[in-house]
């Protein structure tokens, strides 16, 4: 367990321990002092059902998803019955605990349950488990198969209070923040769904914005479109460009200008090139203009990042763009059009790599430039709302992290 030292000035009546400064009426000890960890039973698979008959079975995957529910219609011990409010932990892979809230079910093997001792509150135990289990999971190494035993949990050393009133206050405060986080996540997912639906409607002309005529529809090679829209291939509009090739030996872990590979496209760079090379290559070879939608031609096909004008360089052939004069299509419109394309072959199989011809042969629906700008503006406004929600969610997550550090070590007392 990582050692964290608290400032004694924050706690008037405190004690210094090898695990930091905690209130004098708190304890440092193994979790087995306040809980037992029960492992699930190896229920026979021949009694597994997917028709809803029997009692729901909780497997590792069910702690994250309700997409593949399995029930059990055999004989079982009532000691393995889980109820709402029970704290469960996946014993393989991801050790992060969860509070079960999906009705009565059976605890399958490799799923553990926290059994509070001495009247301690399950929800409080849930919160004090989160950080040490995360550290244990991270400490097993990226290439090691991660498994958890009941003794791994029971031997964890943590600071804790036996004051039930304080446990309840801590659990309530953190639960309130969790509720805010979940509400924000639900709102964010709704906004993303709204954006997706709005894009589909606006980019096909099924929905026309105020100020643009509602015309009869016509049949085209790419579906039914407004009569006043055109269809062109991107090859009729521009040409595919990419940056000059950068070899691995020309990059470094630190440097002047970020070099984005397909694995870091749209994320944080892990490679850089020199300022001198950047200036030479930018002046002599193709380079995107600010606002150009860059598209991934490998990895996650069709991922779009708009070039923001900051100095950066991009991996050739894997990250490309359409160079054109914006006479037929605005880059602000094209970025959203890319987002609704289903990159598949004529046989219906997924494209594993975008070649120039895949991009240039793409047929696009083109309203007037004025309508393109209006559509792009509406979608950009939705993007702005999504970004605001994402920032608010991030702040709530950071707030919860700070609250956990303070409340679960006694730095801040609620009673």
Protein Blocks (a to p, Z undefined) as FASTA:
>chain_A
ZZddddfklpmbacddfkbccdfkbccddfklmoccdddddddfklgcfehpajddddfk
lmmbckbccddfbdcdfklpccehiacddfehjacdcddfebjadddehiacdddeehia
fklmmmmmmmmmmmmmmmnojklccdddfklmmmpccdddfbfklmmmmmmmmmmmmmmm
mmmmmmmmmmmmmmmmmmmmmmnopaccehiacddddddfkbccdfkbccddfklmmccd
ddddddfklpcfbdfbdcddfklgoiacfbdcdfklmmmmmmmmccddehiacddfehje
hiacddehiacdddehkaccdddehlmbcfklmmmmmmmpccddfkopacfbdcfklmmm
pccddddfklmmmmmmmmmmmmmmmmmmmmmmmmmmmmmmmmmmmmmnomaccZZ
